Amino acid sequence: MTMSVKQGGAWNTVTGLYTKQSGVWQPVQTGYVKQSGVWNIFYSSGLYNGSITAGMQTDGINYISYGYASGVAPFGSASPSTFTDGKTFQALYDYYDLNVGGSYGILSVSGFASDPGQTGYFTSITSNSTTYTAAGAAFYSYGSGIATWTFPAFGFVDPNTYSVVVV
């Protein structure tokens, strides 16, 4: 949907649905829109709307991971393998430490020219009926064009397929 919004005294054309919050136009990720007299739910495609098929990787002693990772030791798969802005979906997996216990989820995205910051690229990720926000990530890192966020585990199990939505 394309519409015009008034920002700073000038009219600008935007794509998607927007709402005015505290005097600032913000994109709407989900909501309802009335079409031909009928209210329909609206889902923004956001940055990523696809799926992973979980694979498994382990060294048999220290860790086991379930989910998707590309690169040197790939496991699982993602469809599509790119975000809507052209960035590459590097990884989404759960890591389980077999020595000290504990687990966490990892999201990695590559293709950045500079550090987007913990909250500068996406708002939230949803997979396996679990939603986490970028702001709530337990850890964030950036290096060589790759940004990585750490969350509590998503609960992935090999070889299930999970929808993934990043907005």
HELIX and SHEET records of a PDB file:
SHEET    1   A 2 THR A   2  GLN A   7  0                                        
SHEET    2   A 2 ALA A  10  THR A  15 -1                                        
SHEET    1   B 2 TYR A  18  GLN A  21  0                                        
SHEET    2   B 2 VAL A  24  PRO A  27 -1                                        
SHEET    1   C 2 THR A  30  GLN A  35  0                                        
SHEET    2   C 2 VAL A  38  TYR A  43 -1                                        
SHEET    1   D 5 SER A  77  SER A  79  0                                        
SHEET    2   D 5 TYR A  48  THR A  53 -1                                        
SHEET    3   D 5 THR A 161  VAL A 166 -1                                        
SHEET    4   D 5 SER A 124  SER A 127 -1                                        
SHEET    5   D 5 THR A 130  THR A 133 -1                                        
SHEET    1   E 6 GLY A  55  THR A  58  0                                        
SHEET    2   E 6 TYR A  63  ALA A  69 -1                                        
SHEET    3   E 6 THR A  88  ASP A  97 -1                                        
SHEET    4   E 6 SER A 103  SER A 110 -1                                        
SHEET    5   E 6 ILE A 146  PHE A 151 -1                                        
SHEET    6   E 6 PHE A 139  GLY A 143 -1                                        
END                                                                             
